[in-house]
Amino acid sequence: MKNTQNRRSFLKSSALAGGGMMLSFSWFSQAKAAEKMQESTLAEQWSELTGYIKITPDNVIKILCPNPEFGQNVMTSLPMMVAEELDADWRNVVVEMGPHDNVKLGPQFTGGSNSIRMYWKPLRTAGASARQMLVEAAAQTWSVPAAEITTKAGILSHSSGKSANYGEMAAKAASVPVPKEVKLKAPKDFSVVKKSKKNVEGQKIVTGKPLFGMDYRTDGMLIAMIQHPPAFGMKLKSFDAAAALKMPGIKEVFSFKLYDDGFEQGGFDTRTFNELIAVVGNTTWEVMNARKKLIVQWEPAGDVKETMMGRGGKREVTVPGRLETTGNQFELMAEYAQKPAQQLRKDGDPETAFKNAALIIERTYNAPFLAHNCMEPMNFFAHVMEDKAVVAGPIQAPGWAEPTLSKLLNLPADKIEIQMTRMGGGFGRRAYAQYMFEAARISQKVKAPVKLMYTREDDMTYGIYRPMYTATYRAALDSNKNLIGFHVKGGGIPENPVHANRFPAGAVDNYLAEGWEIPSNVTIGAFRAPRSNFNAAAEQSFLDELAEAMGKDPIQLRLELLKKAKENPVGKNNDYDANRYIGVLELLKEKSGWGKPENAGKKRGVAAYFCHASYAGHVVDMVMKDGQPYVESVTSAVDCGVVVNPDAARNMVQGAVVDGIGNSFYGALTHKDGTPEQNNFHTYRMIRHHEAPKKIDVHFVESDLDPTGLGEPPFPPVFGAVANALFKTTGKRYYNQPFAKELTMPKS
């Protein structure tokens, strides 16, 4: 990373510190972590990162967090990385959310488990550069060599006895040239990173300070709600707003198109319905009541041709107009599963291996759509004026949304200000900014500041969902029960879940991965470890059945396969590091007491998975409670490289475990004739407090490797561990999520 700021602009920004020091500089990102991000479609044009560190004369250190926050604690962990290299006293650090700047800060994307690994070196470099400038300032002031000055907890010291805090040297440091090269600390020397720090916004959260989009207020702000079609595959025909307009507090009711005809959608411009009705008024209650008075006629949308960006680049797609029903959707997937599919990877001669097999094991796994159900429903503020626009709200990827917003409003990007509020949950849902665009379109039409509000029913019936999936796994064994062939064929509506180059690819001589997809008008998107959350469930369940057929312990089978992938790997495109995978399984085995005599009576399930450059595994202990299976305790092991903030990391794993248990037992969004059958929590079952495990014991592999993902990797293997524990508890294998449907578990 090289400093590219010129002297003039640096001095200009330094002067803003008001007698202190403000460090503002840019690097071209060449970090390996950014180059090798898996499952992330970070914009290729992302090239600059700007770090902001402000030190006041009274020794307050302000660090701006570049990434939006939705509970994963990046507002604490990212500034910790700056403070580490700055050698700052964490007690003197104040953290604020940074401004949106898609030129200097890139897309500022929170998602894909990328925040820590993307900023690991750039933010540390920012801290190290500021520290070096403070050292140079002290050296000049004291007339001593810079090499003789040491720093610790925000204090500059010299062997002569001279010392000063950072605030005392800040003004002079602002005039010191930014160093071209700095040396970063070795992990063994960390004093902030690897040490637990409390959430910097914790007090604000528990005392109800206004942090979230729902809290946002401005003078003269109106409230807007939208009415969307009741079913996927329907569109607006006509409406009568006469009664709604007579309701108290109502200003306007009108229809509008989100995207104009022929609009070319970007990769994250997913939207469910294009023509909507907006109801605008003074208060939320008035608008909600007026919306009920609308008289609307809907009609079939028919097939729609669109140009959009996907994993394969720009493509023309035809969105089918059929009204889909869940039962028919599963039947259609079963039909497609029998057809030839796209070959994703092939090693050796799997056809011959299966032809010569003494035993073939085949199992099929299914899962429905899942709704995100963020605790804070979608909302966004917009004030669009003739020459500029201000928008504010909870969003994961402001940099990706800005170009689309610029096109929709016909305003230059530098005339659009995006303010990022704390998000009340995200899980991938808020990477899709159609609710921001809707708010902006409405504000532009009514020529006033507007906050768009979704109800829970709006949120749950409007997309964007985790896709429906199915996968068939086959294993070929010879007469000695050796694994000689492995085949996975997966598909879904409207995408397939298969990660062809992940384990057990690379561990089996004869391996085949295939995939297929069914187009749909049901809109889908990222959902905490996209595709992996299903793929891990199916794969890890199947590996347990395979171990049983081979007469092996489930963990031992996995270790044997990984040992082969480590010592004699098959193929050259294996995504995972077999040695790190082995390390997680061995730590999990040790910490859970797997195979120990004292645990012989426990009903246990195990699963481990690699995604987002990290490795995670769980052992689930299940009991029967009031006639129903209950996950009593969980042991978790994770390898995510350096753990920046251990307490927060443990919390993230624990949250993933509870989330995974809830979704595996209950998660399901179904349709009847295109209409979602669940629209609130009385019909969409979530895990309850009393159903969460009593104990979740989290362990991390000790590592000095650069950090990798953590928000998503612990989530996928939970599903498989629960399924495997269910078998040990009930004596039955479960192949269809959610498992509660076959368990007749209580609905509330």
PyMOL commands that set and color helices and strands:
alter all, ss='L'
color gray80, all
select helices_A, chain A and resi 7-15+32-35+74-86+90-92+115-142+146-148+166-173+187-189+202-206+213-215+242-245+284-291+326-337+350-355+398-409+413-415+429-431+434-446+456-461+532-550+554-567+578-592+597-599+646-666+689-691+716-730+740-743
alter helices_A, ss='H'
color red, helices_A
select strands_A, chain A and resi 21-28+48-55+61-65+93-97+149-152+155-158+163-165+222-227+234-240+250-257+275-281+295-300+304-310+313-319+342-347+359-367+379-384+389-393+416-420+450-453+468-477+483-493+511-517+603-611+614-625+628-639+671-672+675-676+695-700
alter strands_A, ss='S'
color yellow, strands_A
deselect
rebuild
show_as cartoon
